[in-house]
Structure formats: structure tokens, C-alpha cells
Amino acid sequence: MSLRERLLNRPRPMAAYPLRVDDDTQARKDMEQARTLLRLLQLQGESADESAVKAAKADLAKAEAALAACYEPVTLRAMPPDDFEALIALHKPREGTEETSWNLDTFPQACLMACVESDLTEAEWGQVWKEVLSQGERGELCTAAIRVNVRVPESTLPKDWTQILG
């Protein structure tokens, strides 16, 4: 695939925020117990009962699935850059505040609502915002929406990473 094809067909950045929809306390405990049991069996090496290891792996997979079922991924897709800048312009910092980039009371939620991809309507998301999300979840979702729009290139690539491509 050519550079032209790759760039023109590149999707806008996206992120999935894991929103907890059920209490995960027991599921976390069950997963940790299953993980611990599997580790103990694996430490036995070749002397471990093969059927016990197989059962422990199955139990861990079941526990991981139960934990995953406590969450619903909320997909956030970056806006086109011009749309993001236009949204910022609609939510200018307020005079007399320490805000420098945007109105902290209105922009984060507007950014989230513009980026979220789901089958919920805007009105339903408004209801979720008002009645369902905790203050912490609101903050994390908004931060994730802003982050997906201001994403910078990965800075942790190895020193000679371009040689890998050659």
C-alpha cells in the first residue's frame, strides 16, 4: 500500500473508554484468585497436574470474561482538526478566570458529545451525563475525548525504529 493510500485512508484517531456498568468488586476478586491459582500451578513446572492447569486456565478465562462484562467500552473518535478548532472557538475562555484554552465549564462536555460514537441519541447522552455518570467518570470521559483530539505521535519508539522498516 502506498503512502498516498495509507494517508488518505487513515481513520481519525479513536479511543475506547471502559465505562463500568456493573459492580466489579467480586469479579476482580475472582479474577485475582484464578490468576493466583494458575501461577501457583505453573510454578510447579512439569510436576503440575496437567488437567488442573487446564482447568485453572479455563477458570481464569471465565473470570476475565466476567470482569469484562462489568464494563461497556465507550468509543471516542477524534473530530477533524478544523471542527475541533471551531468547537474551541465556540467555548472561549472566560474573562477573569485562569482559563487559557477554553471554557472549562462548557468545552469538555461539548467535546465529549462531539466525539462519542454510540447508538444513544444526544438527548440520551444528556440524560446519562446528568443522571448516571459520577463526577469522576465525567472528568475521565471528557479528558479521554480531549486527549484523542490532541494526540501527538508516539514518543516511546525505539531509537533506531526507522531501521526496522528498511
Secondary structure, 3 states (H helix, E strand, C coil): CCHHHHHHCCCCCEEEEEEECCCCHHHHHHHHHHHHHHHHHHHCHHHCCHHHHHHHHHHHHHHHHHHHCCEEEEEEECCCHHHHHHHHHHCCCCCCCCCCCCCCCCHHHHHHHHHEECCCCHHHHHHHHHHCCCHHHHHHHHHHHHHHHCCCCCCCCCCCHHHHHC
